[in-house]
């Protein structure tokens, strides 16, 4: 780190390696020059407080025996670099092959299914993590009698407008009939025309 000249004195932007207690004027001056970092549970200036959500307070979509809860998002929590969702697929649930610019990771929490990424298809089950590159066609089918549950994390985030369009149901809302669901322009089936 380069030294910075200030008030005819040379100083660095680093904290001193050795910390000691000082009182009086000198102690106050040192603490102003080198404030201590926030402890766990404390807030620093410019850092927003922790945001806690659960699936009952999240936007969602329901279709094809799938319920997706938007947990961390620009629209819901103010997230700027990630989108996460919890997805529950009932028996026969099918996430159709689609693609988008956001790269994703699925972590299978419960159940098993058949995952397709690009030209590869394989059986996935609880404890497995699947990376999906940006714009790579992908989809998942629940192949069990029970629920397939997974956590999805994506970056860059979809953004507020797309989040509201992709997860159209506000928290605690009734299910919209399929013909009243908004048109999905972000997720495209490979080979289909956009728009």
WOQUIPE-V173583 format. One record per residue. N is the residue number from 0. SS is DSSP state (alpha for helix, beta for strand, coil for the rest). PHI is phi in degrees with one decimal (999 if undefined). OMEGA is omega in whole degrees, -180 to 180 (NA if undefined). Layout:
n=N ss=SS phi=PHI omega=OMEGA
n=N ss=SS phi=PHI omega=OMEGA
This chain:
n=0 ss=coil phi=999 omega=-177
n=1 ss=coil phi=-76.4 omega=174
n=2 ss=coil phi=-66.9 omega=180
n=3 ss=beta phi=-115.2 omega=179
n=4 ss=beta phi=-88.1 omega=-177
n=5 ss=beta phi=-147.5 omega=179
n=6 ss=coil phi=52.3 omega=180
n=7 ss=coil phi=61.5 omega=177
n=8 ss=beta phi=-123.3 omega=175
n=9 ss=beta phi=-95.0 omega=174
n=10 ss=beta phi=-146.3 omega=177
n=11 ss=coil phi=-108.5 omega=178
n=12 ss=coil phi=-87.5 omega=-179
n=13 ss=coil phi=-94.2 omega=173
n=14 ss=coil phi=-78.6 omega=177
n=15 ss=coil phi=-65.6 omega=-179
n=16 ss=coil phi=-69.0 omega=-178
n=17 ss=coil phi=-100.4 omega=179
n=18 ss=coil phi=-109.0 omega=178
n=19 ss=coil phi=-146.2 omega=-178
n=20 ss=coil phi=-92.4 omega=176
n=21 ss=coil phi=-131.3 omega=176
n=22 ss=coil phi=-117.3 omega=178
n=23 ss=alpha phi=73.7 omega=-176
n=24 ss=alpha phi=-58.1 omega=-177
n=25 ss=alpha phi=-61.9 omega=179
n=26 ss=alpha phi=-61.8 omega=179
n=27 ss=alpha phi=-64.5 omega=180
n=28 ss=alpha phi=-62.9 omega=179
n=29 ss=alpha phi=-60.2 omega=-178
n=30 ss=alpha phi=-65.4 omega=176
n=31 ss=alpha phi=-70.5 omega=-179
n=32 ss=alpha phi=-73.2 omega=-175
n=33 ss=coil phi=-134.8 omega=-179
n=34 ss=coil phi=-64.5 omega=-180
n=35 ss=coil phi=-72.8 omega=177
n=36 ss=coil phi=-69.3 omega=179
n=37 ss=coil phi=-66.7 omega=176
n=38 ss=coil phi=-76.5 omega=178
n=39 ss=coil phi=-57.6 omega=-180
n=40 ss=coil phi=93.2 omega=177
n=41 ss=coil phi=-94.6 omega=179
n=42 ss=coil phi=-105.7 omega=173
n=43 ss=coil phi=-94.8 omega=177
n=44 ss=coil phi=-62.4 omega=178
n=45 ss=coil phi=87.2 omega=179
n=46 ss=coil phi=-101.4 omega=180
n=47 ss=coil phi=-80.7 omega=-180
n=48 ss=coil phi=-67.2 omega=178
n=49 ss=coil phi=-58.2 omega=176
n=50 ss=coil phi=-112.0 omega=-178
n=51 ss=coil phi=-113.5 omega=177
n=52 ss=coil phi=-130.3 omega=170
n=53 ss=coil phi=-137.9 omega=-174
n=54 ss=alpha phi=-65.8 omega=179
n=55 ss=alpha phi=-75.1 omega=180
n=56 ss=alpha phi=-106.9 omega=-176
n=57 ss=coil phi=-105.0 omega=169
n=58 ss=beta phi=-63.2 omega=-178
n=59 ss=beta phi=-156.3 omega=166
n=60 ss=beta phi=-132.2 omega=178
n=61 ss=beta phi=-134.4 omega=176
n=62 ss=beta phi=-168.9 omega=176
n=63 ss=coil phi=49.7 omega=-178
n=64 ss=coil phi=61.2 omega=179
n=65 ss=beta phi=-125.3 omega=168
n=66 ss=beta phi=-122.1 omega=179
n=67 ss=beta phi=-115.8 omega=180
n=68 ss=beta phi=-105.9 omega=180
n=69 ss=beta phi=-82.8 omega=-173
n=70 ss=beta phi=-88.2 omega=180
n=71 ss=beta phi=-114.4 omega=-174
n=72 ss=coil phi=-159.1 omega=175
n=73 ss=coil phi=-63.7 omega=-177
n=74 ss=coil phi=-70.8 omega=-174
n=75 ss=coil phi=-89.5 omega=-175
n=76 ss=coil phi=-120.2 omega=-178
n=77 ss=coil phi=83.1 omega=180
n=78 ss=coil phi=-60.4 omega=-179
n=79 ss=coil phi=-108.5 omega=-173
n=80 ss=coil phi=-129.0 omega=-176
n=81 ss=coil phi=-153.6 omega=170
n=82 ss=beta phi=-127.4 omega=175
n=83 ss=beta phi=-127.0 omega=177
n=84 ss=beta phi=-145.1 omega=173
n=85 ss=beta phi=-106.6 omega=-177
n=86 ss=beta phi=-120.0 omega=177
n=87 ss=beta phi=-119.1 omega=180
n=88 ss=beta phi=-109.7 omega=176
n=89 ss=coil phi=-79.6 omega=179
n=90 ss=coil phi=-50.0 omega=-179
n=91 ss=coil phi=83.1 omega=180
n=92 ss=coil phi=-62.8 omega=-178
n=93 ss=beta phi=-140.8 omega=172
n=94 ss=beta phi=-94.5 omega=-176
n=95 ss=beta phi=-64.3 omega=178
n=96 ss=beta phi=-59.7 omega=-179
n=97 ss=beta phi=-152.0 omega=177
n=98 ss=beta phi=-147.7 omega=178
n=99 ss=coil phi=-162.2 omega=-177
n=100 ss=coil phi=-69.4 omega=-180
n=101 ss=coil phi=-70.2 omega=173
n=102 ss=beta phi=-83.3 omega=-173
n=103 ss=beta phi=-135.1 omega=170
n=104 ss=beta phi=-133.7 omega=174
n=105 ss=beta phi=-103.6 omega=172
n=106 ss=beta phi=-119.2 omega=-177
n=107 ss=beta phi=-77.8 omega=-178
n=108 ss=beta phi=-91.2 omega=-174
n=109 ss=beta phi=-156.7 omega=177
n=110 ss=coil phi=85.8 omega=178
n=111 ss=beta phi=-151.3 omega=-178
n=112 ss=beta phi=-167.3 omega=180
n=113 ss=beta phi=-112.2 omega=-176
n=114 ss=beta phi=-104.1 omega=175
n=115 ss=beta phi=-119.3 omega=173
n=116 ss=beta phi=-132.9 omega=-176
n=117 ss=coil phi=63.4 omega=-180
n=118 ss=coil phi=-95.1 omega=-175
n=119 ss=beta phi=-104.4 omega=177
n=120 ss=beta phi=-128.8 omega=178
n=121 ss=beta phi=-151.7 omega=177
n=122 ss=beta phi=-76.3 omega=178
n=123 ss=beta phi=-123.0 omega=-179
n=124 ss=beta phi=-148.0 omega=-177
n=125 ss=coil phi=-49.8 omega=179
n=126 ss=coil phi=95.7 omega=-179
n=127 ss=coil phi=-91.1 omega=176
n=128 ss=beta phi=-118.8 omega=-178
n=129 ss=beta phi=-122.1 omega=177
n=130 ss=beta phi=-91.7 omega=180
n=131 ss=beta phi=-122.4 omega=-180
n=132 ss=coil phi=-63.8 omega=178
n=133 ss=coil phi=-55.8 omega=177
n=134 ss=coil phi=62.6 omega=179
n=135 ss=coil phi=-88.1 omega=178
n=136 ss=coil phi=-60.7 omega=-179
n=137 ss=beta phi=-153.6 omega=178
n=138 ss=beta phi=-167.1 omega=-176
n=139 ss=beta phi=-145.6 omega=178
n=140 ss=beta phi=-126.4 omega=175
n=141 ss=beta phi=-77.6 omega=-178
n=142 ss=coil phi=-104.2 omega=-179
n=143 ss=coil phi=-108.7 omega=177
n=144 ss=coil phi=-79.2 omega=-177
n=145 ss=coil phi=-96.6 omega=-178
n=146 ss=coil phi=-86.4 omega=169
n=147 ss=beta phi=-104.7 omega=-178
n=148 ss=beta phi=-121.8 omega=178
n=149 ss=beta phi=-143.4 omega=176
n=150 ss=beta phi=-104.4 omega=179
n=151 ss=beta phi=-115.1 omega=175
n=152 ss=beta phi=-125.7 omega=-177
n=153 ss=beta phi=-136.8 omega=177
n=154 ss=beta phi=-149.1 omega=-5
n=155 ss=coil phi=-65.5 omega=-178
n=156 ss=coil phi=-64.9 omega=180
n=157 ss=coil phi=-68.5 omega=-178
n=158 ss=coil phi=95.5 omega=-173
n=159 ss=alpha phi=-56.2 omega=-176
n=160 ss=alpha phi=-62.0 omega=-180
n=161 ss=alpha phi=-69.3 omega=178
n=162 ss=alpha phi=-62.5 omega=179
n=163 ss=alpha phi=-66.0 omega=-180
n=164 ss=alpha phi=-74.6 omega=-177
n=165 ss=alpha phi=-78.4 omega=177
n=166 ss=coil phi=-116.0 omega=-169
n=167 ss=coil phi=-73.7 omega=-176
n=168 ss=beta phi=-88.6 omega=176
n=169 ss=coil phi=-69.3 omega=179
n=170 ss=coil phi=-54.4 omega=176
n=171 ss=coil phi=58.4 omega=-178
n=172 ss=coil phi=-99.1 omega=176
n=173 ss=coil phi=-79.2 omega=179
n=174 ss=coil phi=-74.7 omega=175
n=175 ss=coil phi=-83.8 omega=173
n=176 ss=coil phi=-61.3 omega=-175
n=177 ss=alpha phi=-55.4 omega=-177
n=178 ss=alpha phi=-68.8 omega=177
n=179 ss=alpha phi=-100.8 omega=179
n=180 ss=coil phi=-70.1 omega=179
n=181 ss=coil phi=-63.9 omega=177
n=182 ss=coil phi=-66.0 omega=-177
n=183 ss=coil phi=-98.2 omega=-178
n=184 ss=coil phi=-96.5 omega=-177
n=185 ss=coil phi=-78.9 omega=-180
n=186 ss=coil phi=-88.1 omega=-178
n=187 ss=beta phi=-119.8 omega=171
n=188 ss=coil phi=-77.6 omega=180
n=189 ss=coil phi=-52.4 omega=179
n=190 ss=coil phi=92.2 omega=180
n=191 ss=coil phi=-85.7 omega=179
n=192 ss=coil phi=-80.5 omega=176
n=193 ss=coil phi=-67.7 omega=174
n=194 ss=coil phi=99.2 omega=NA
